[in-house]
Structure formats: structure tokens, C-alpha cells
Amino acid sequence: MNNLKGTRMRAVALSCLPLAGAALPTGAWAQSSVTLYGVVDNAFTYASNQKGHANFYMSQGNLQASKFGLLGAEELGGGTKAIFRLESGFNSLTGAQSSAGVMFNRQAYVGFSNDTYGTLTLGRQYTPYFSMVGALGPTGVLTGATGAHPGDLDALDTTLRFNNSVTYASPTIAGLSFAAQYGLAGVPGSVANGSNLSTALRYDYQAFSAAVGYVKLKNITTSQSLGSFAINSPVNNGYASATSAQLVAAAARYTVNNLMVGVNYSNVQYAPGSHSLFASEAVFNTYGAIATYRFTPALIAGIGYSYTRAAKANGIDDPAQYHQISLEQTYNLSKRTTLYALQAYQLARGKSLIASGSGVAIHDAVAVVGDSQNTTPSSGPSQFVGMVGIRHAF
């Protein structure tokens, strides 16, 4: 439920100094820095239907995920830096880790960066698909909590990460940049078994930006290189036993004065294997549009609409359709503190393959706004979610 508004965070820089000691040389040391950053985000939330009941409760990580992290760099000379990032998500209502037993569940990588040759990093990382396409999609301006496409089935929010991954990101040349990532599963006798791949291409020219990305996931339920993947909502949990998944997405934006408009598209395919609980390939297509307007330097409002449709397959002749409209209003009290309000409504139609006990069954499609309601979907075809909260970045 995070988005790329984290660029507005103010960081606190700390010097990284070598340990003092009589045996250490007195020569010059490379310039180094470590940046501590983070977000705390809490809100009051109302949902019209969560498993059959209206609910008023407190939620966290809505405008941005609550998290803290360390970002470091050391100058090595010749324009090259050694870099690292350690980032941990937490529940700012309870203080608990977002992922039990995984301290740096969001990101943990180390590598090299050069202005001429690009950046190479190794570790647990977001995909280029998310970093480039997701940055221009709905969650970049409407937040994943209420703005992600239903259940975040296309992973344009921060629900997809690779473990054991190697990522290369090119420098920007004539507005073009490229990135590729490979997640190694470490299976003896087969490099490809359980490994995952993501690539993306982005173009920026003045007020226009566009990106296209691709993800291929193999052995979804057993892969050691797949760190996290959202397949837990009634939109797609019927396909959790897929042997592989393919995601393709594109997004574009254009900004003129205080107005930004954008469009986005995604195609998601789940392929069955010999042990899958469904028989034929499942395909989802999503079409979306977004816009924001800056009324004052402090006040911004956004709106988005998306339409998601499943293809006929697995005995479903009336496949699920999801219409979702999302609104966001933010008011910046300072560079670090923001008041926000979020509203979203979703209407579902048709039939969907939904997890049922230890198997799957065909049921009426139910609404599940964004990715904040994945585990608390509506029991019927509609769901409204509204939030009012505060986010503080440091």
C-alpha cells in the first residue's frame, strides 16, 4: 500500500566514519554517508461491507506504508559508488513487524552505481516492472490502499518483490532508461526452475512520461526467489495454485501546469500445472485512467477509474468484471506532515473462481477495493471504503 510519494520524505544524513585505532593508517578515506528515513501513517477507516458487515476501525500504511530504512553510499572514485538499502515495514498501530520473522521485508540490497554505466544491485528488491510502470500507474498518485487495481492482481503496487535477485538499471540516455532483474531460485540441477524475471523500459520527454514492463514468475508456490506476491484476494485466489504467472503493463502520463492526466493497462495470465486446482489459463485485462490537480502548493486532489475483466475459462461463461473509482485529497501541513482523505467504490459483476476450503469453486464475484481489503472483501457485489488520516515522513 505504498506509492512513490516517498520522494517527498526528508532524510537525516549520518556520517559513516572508520573505526579509530592506533593500527589504522592516517591516509584519506572515501566520502561516505548513511541516510535514515521512514514514514508513520495512521487513519480512521470506514468500510461499507467487510464479509457482510460495515466496519469503522483504525488502519495504517494507507497513503504510504509505515516503514523505516537505511540508505548508504560510499564514493569509490571515477564516478562509482558502493550503495546499500535496508528497509523494514511495520504496523504503526501495534508496533509489530509487517512480516513476522523478516526484519527487512521490504528491501535489502547492496551494489554499485555509476552515472555513466548504470546501477547493479543484489538482494531483495522491487521489480523494474513496479519501479518504472508502477511509478506512472494509479498507485503513484492514488495510493495502493484504495487506488490499486482490484486485489492488486497486476502488482502495480508494492506487493511484488524478488529474493536472491540481480538487478541492472541503465542510466537515462535521450530520455530512455532500461532495467532488468533476475531472481535466482537456487534449485540444484536447474537454473531456470523457480527463477523469476522482470524487465521494463521508460521514456521521459519534458511533460510526458511512458513505461512498459514485463514479469515472468515460475513455480509460484515453491519458488525461493519470489519474496512476495499478492494472490490472496477473491479476485485471483482461485489461481494461487498456478505453476506460473505472466504480467505485462504499460502506463503514460502528461502534465500541463497544475493538471496531470494518465492512462494505464495491464494483462495478467495464470498458467495451470499438473498439480493446479484449475484446468485452463486464466487471463485478466485492466484498463485505467487517472488525473490529479494541484489547487495550491499544499492542496492536491486526484481521481482514478479502472475496469478489470476476466476472460472466459475454467467453466465460467459469465466472467468477473470490476468497476472501481478512487478519489484522493492531500493537504501538506509541511514538507514532512500530510493530512489526507481517501474514498473508493467498487462494483463487481459475473462469476469468479474463488478459493473454497482446500479447493476452488465458482461463485459470484465480490468487490474488493484496492489492496487494503484483500483479506476483508465484501460479501456482495459492492464495497465503499473511506479513510481520513495523517502521514508523517522523516
C-alpha positions in Angstrom: 0.0 0.0 0.0 2.8 2.2 -0.6 3.4 4.6 -3.5 6.3 6.6 -4.9 5.4 9.7 -3.0 8.2 8.7 -0.7 10.4 11.1 -2.7 8.9 13.8 -0.5 10.5 12.4 2.6 13.1 14.4 4.4 16.1 12.3 5.2 18.6 12.6 8.1 22.1 12.1 6.9 24.7 10.5 9.2 28.4 10.3 8.6 30.0 6.9 8.3 33.4 7.1 9.8 36.1 4.4 10.0 36.8 3.0 13.4 39.6 4.8 15.2 42.6 2.8 16.3 46.4 3.1 16.6 46.9 0.4 13.9 44.8 2.3 11.3 46.5 4.3 8.6 46.1 8.0 8.6 45.5 8.5 4.9 42.4 9.9 3.4 39.1 7.9 3.4 36.4 7.8 0.7 33.5 10.1 1.4 30.6 8.0 2.8 27.0 8.6 4.1 24.1 6.8 5.6 20.6 8.2 5.4 17.9 7.3 7.9 14.4 7.7 6.6 10.9 6.5 7.3 7.1 7.0 7.4 4.4 6.7 10.1 0.9 6.6 8.6 -2.4 6.1 10.5 -6.0 6.7 9.7 -9.7 6.3 10.7 -11.4 4.0 8.1 -14.9 3.1 7.2 -15.8 0.1 5.0 -19.4 -0.4 4.0 -19.1 -4.2 3.7 -16.4 -6.5 5.1 -17.5 -10.1 4.9 -21.1 -8.9 5.3 -20.7 -6.2 7.9 -20.0 -2.4 7.9 -16.9 -1.6 9.9 -15.4 1.5 11.4 -11.8 1.0 12.6 -8.2 2.3 12.6 -5.9 1.3 9.8 -2.2 2.1 9.0 0.0 2.5 6.0 -2.7 3.9 3.7 -1.2 6.9 1.9 2.3 5.3 2.3 3.4 2.2 4.1 4.7 2.7 7.6 8.4 1.9 7.4 11.9 2.8 8.3 15.1 2.3 6.3 18.8 3.0 5.9 20.2 4.1 2.5 24.0 4.2 2.2 26.6 5.2 -0.3 30.4 5.4 -0.5 32.4 7.2 -3.1 34.9 4.8 -4.7 36.3 7.2 -7.3 35.8 7.6 -11.1 32.0 8.3 -10.6 31.4 4.9 -8.9 29.7 4.4 -5.6 29.1 1.4 -3.4 25.4 1.5 -2.3 23.1 -0.4 0.0 19.5 -0.2 1.3 17.8 -1.9 4.2 14.1 -1.2 4.6 11.6 -2.6 7.1 7.8 -2.3 7.2 5.9 -2.2 10.5 2.4 -1.8 11.8 2.3 1.7 13.2 -0.8 0.9 15.3 0.7 -2.0 17.1 4.5 -1.7 16.5 4.6 -5.3 15.1 6.7 -6.2 12.0 4.8 -6.3 8.8 6.2 -9.8 8.1 6.8 -12.0 11.0 10.4 -13.2 11.1 11.6 -11.0 8.2 13.1 -7.8 9.6 13.9 -6.1 6.3 10.9 -7.4 4.5 10.6 -4.5 2.0 14.1 -4.2 0.6 17.6 -5.4 1.4 20.3 -5.0 -1.2 23.9 -3.9 -1.9 25.6 -3.0 -5.1 27.4 -0.4 -7.3 26.2 2.8 -9.0 27.9 4.8 -11.8 26.4 7.8 -13.6 27.8 6.5 -16.9 27.3 2.8 -16.7 24.3 2.4 -14.6 23.4 0.6 -11.3 23.9 -3.1 -10.3 22.4 -4.4 -7.1 21.9 -7.8 -5.4 19.4 -8.8 -2.8 15.7 -8.5 -2.0 14.3 -5.8 -4.3 11.2 -4.5 -6.1 10.9 -5.3 -9.7 11.7 -2.9 -12.6 8.1 -3.5 -13.7 7.0 -1.8 -10.5 9.7 0.8 -10.3 9.1 2.1 -13.8 5.5 1.2 -14.7 4.0 1.4 -11.2 5.5 4.8 -10.7 3.3 6.1 -13.5 0.2 4.0 -12.7 -2.7 4.5 -10.3 -0.8 3.8 -7.0 1.7 6.5 -7.7 -1.0 9.2 -7.2 -4.0 7.4 -5.6 -2.1 5.0 -3.2 -2.5 1.3 -3.3 -4.9 1.1 -0.3 -7.8 2.4 -2.4 -6.3 3.1 -5.8 -4.7 -0.2 -6.7 -6.5 -2.3 -9.3 -8.7 -4.9 -7.6 -6.7 -7.0 -5.3 -3.6 -5.6 -6.9 -3.7 -8.5 -9.2 -1.3 -6.8 -11.6 1.3 -5.9 -8.9 1.5 -2.3 -9.8 1.6 -1.6 -6.0 4.3 -2.8 -3.7 3.1 -6.3 -3.3 5.7 -8.0 -5.6 9.4 -8.5 -4.6 12.2 -10.8 -5.6 14.6 -12.5 -3.3 18.1 -13.5 -4.4 17.8 -11.1 -7.3 20.3 -9.3 -9.5 19.1 -6.0 -10.9 20.7 -3.8 -13.6 19.3 -0.3 -14.2 20.7 1.8 -17.1 21.5 5.5 -17.0 19.0 7.7 -18.8 20.1 8.4 -22.3 18.0 10.8 -24.5 15.1 10.2 -22.1 15.2 6.4 -22.3 16.1 4.2 -19.4 16.0 0.4 -19.1 16.2 -2.1 -16.2 16.3 -5.9 -15.9 16.1 -8.2 -12.9 16.6 -11.9 -12.4 15.7 -13.8 -9.3 17.7 -17.0 -8.7 15.8 -19.8 -7.0 19.0 -21.9 -6.3 17.5 -25.2 -7.4 20.2 -27.9 -7.9 20.4 -29.1 -11.4 18.2 -26.3 -12.9 19.0 -22.6 -13.0 15.6 -21.8 -14.6 13.4 -23.9 -12.2 11.7 -21.4 -9.8 13.6 -18.4 -11.1 11.8 -15.2 -11.9 12.4 -12.4 -14.4 11.3 -8.7 -14.8 12.2 -6.1 -17.4 11.0 -2.5 -18.0 11.6 0.4 -20.4 10.8 4.0 -19.6 10.8 7.2 -21.7 10.6 10.8 -20.4 10.4 13.9 -22.5 9.5 17.2 -21.0 6.0 16.9 -19.5 5.4 13.4 -21.0 6.4 10.0 -19.4 5.6 6.5 -20.5 6.8 3.0 -19.5 6.1 -0.6 -20.3 7.1 -3.6 -18.1 7.1 -7.4 -18.0 7.2 -10.0 -15.3 7.5 -13.8 -15.5 7.0 -15.9 -12.4 7.7 -19.6 -12.2 6.7 -22.2 -9.6 4.7 -19.6 -7.7 4.0 -21.7 -4.6 7.6 -23.0 -4.1 10.0 -20.5 -5.6 12.7 -19.3 -3.2 13.3 -16.2 -5.4 9.7 -15.0 -5.1 9.7 -12.8 -2.0 6.1 -11.7 -2.0 3.2 -11.7 -4.5 -0.5 -10.7 -4.0 -2.6 -13.7 -4.8 -4.8 -13.6 -1.7 -7.9 -11.7 -2.7 -11.1 -13.2 -4.2 -10.2 -11.7 -7.5 -7.4 -14.1 -8.0 -7.0 -16.5 -5.0 -8.7 -19.3 -7.1 -5.5 -19.3 -9.2 -3.0 -19.4 -6.3 -2.0 -22.9 -7.4 -0.8 -21.7 -10.8 2.5 -23.0 -11.9 3.5 -19.7 -13.5 2.2 -16.2 -14.0 2.9 -13.5 -16.6 2.3 -9.8 -16.1 2.5 -7.1 -18.8 1.7 -3.5 -18.1 2.0 0.0 -19.6 1.4 3.4 -18.3 1.7 7.0 -19.5 1.3 10.5 -18.0 1.2 14.0 -19.3 1.4 17.1 -17.1 0.4 20.6 -18.1 0.6 23.4 -15.5 -1.2 22.0 -12.4 -3.0 19.2 -14.2 -1.8 15.7 -14.7 -3.6 13.1 -16.8 -2.6 9.5 -17.3 -3.7 6.1 -18.7 -2.7 2.6 -17.8 -3.2 -1.0 -19.0 -2.3 -4.5 -17.7 -2.6 -8.1 -18.8 -2.2 -10.9 -16.2 -2.1 -14.6 -17.1 -2.1 -17.6 -14.7 -1.0 -20.9 -16.2 -2.0 -24.2 -14.6 0.3 -27.1 -13.9 -0.1 -30.8 -13.2 -1.0 -30.0 -9.5 -3.1 -26.9 -10.1 -6.7 -26.6 -8.9 -7.8 -25.1 -12.2 -7.6 -26.6 -15.7 -7.1 -23.8 -18.3 -5.2 -20.5 -18.4 -6.8 -17.6 -16.6 -6.5 -14.1 -18.1 -7.3 -10.7 -16.7 -7.2 -7.3 -18.6 -7.4 -4.0 -16.8 -7.9 -0.5 -18.3 -7.4 2.6 -16.2 -7.3 6.4 -16.2 -6.0 8.8 -13.6 -5.8 12.6 -13.1 -4.6 15.0 -10.4 -4.9 18.7 -10.0 -2.9 21.0 -7.7 -5.2 23.7 -6.4 -2.5 25.3 -4.2 1.1 24.3 -3.4 -0.3 22.4 -0.4 -3.6 21.0 -1.7 -3.8 18.3 -4.3 -6.8 16.2 -5.4 -6.8 13.0 -7.6 -9.2 10.7 -9.3 -8.9 7.4 -11.0 -11.1 4.8 -12.7 -10.3 1.2 -13.7 -12.2 -1.6 -15.4 -11.0 -5.2 -14.9 -12.4 -8.1 -16.8 -11.5 -11.8 -16.7 -11.6 -14.0 -19.8 -14.0 -17.0 -20.2 -12.2 -20.1 -18.8 -12.5 -22.9 -16.3 -16.2 -23.4 -16.7 -17.1 -19.7 -16.3 -19.2 -18.3 -19.2 -20.0 -15.0 -17.4 -16.5 -13.9 -16.2 -15.9 -11.4 -13.4 -15.9 -7.7 -14.1 -14.8 -5.0 -11.7 -15.5 -1.2 -12.0 -13.6 0.9 -9.5 -13.5 4.7 -8.9 -11.0 6.1 -6.5 -10.5 9.6 -5.0 -7.7 11.2 -3.0 -7.2 14.6 -1.4 -4.0 15.6 0.4 -3.0 18.7 2.3 0.6 19.2 3.2 1.0 20.9 6.5 4.7 20.9 6.0 7.3 19.1 3.9 7.0 16.1 6.2 3.4 16.1 7.5 0.3 15.5 5.4 -3.4 15.2 6.1 -5.2 13.0 3.7 -8.7 11.7 2.8 -9.3 8.6 0.5 -12.5 7.3 -0.9 -13.2 4.4 -3.3 -16.1 2.4 -4.6 -16.1 -0.8 -6.5 -18.8 -2.8 -8.3 -18.3 -6.4 -9.2 -20.3 -8.5 -11.7 -20.2 -12.0 -13.1 -18.6 -15.2 -11.7 -15.2 -15.9 -10.4 -13.1 -18.9 -9.4 -12.6 -18.4 -5.6 -10.7 -20.5 -3.1 -13.0 -22.6 -1.1 -11.6 -24.8 1.7 -8.8 -26.9 0.3 -10.1 -26.4 -3.3 -11.7 -23.8 -5.5 -15.3 -23.2 -6.6 -17.2 -20.9 -8.9 -19.0 -18.1 -7.0 -20.5 -14.7 -7.7 -17.7 -12.2 -8.0 -17.4 -9.9 -4.9 -16.0 -6.4 -4.5 -12.5 -5.9 -3.0 -11.4 -2.2 -3.1 -7.7 -1.6 -3.9 -5.4 -3.9 -2.0 -6.4 -2.7 1.5 -9.4 -5.1 1.6 -7.7 -8.3 0.2 -8.4 -10.2 3.4 -11.7 -8.3 4.2 -13.6 -8.3 0.9 -17.2 -7.5 0.5 -19.7 -10.4 0.8 -21.6 -8.9 -2.2 -21.0 -7.1 -5.5 -20.2 -3.6 -4.0 -17.9 -2.1 -1.4 -17.2 1.5 -0.4 -14.1 2.5 1.6 -13.3 5.9 3.1 -10.2 7.0 5.1 -9.1 10.1 6.9 -5.6 10.1 8.2 -2.2 11.7 8.8 1.2 10.7 7.4 4.5 11.9 8.8 7.8 11.3 7.0 11.2 11.7 8.4 
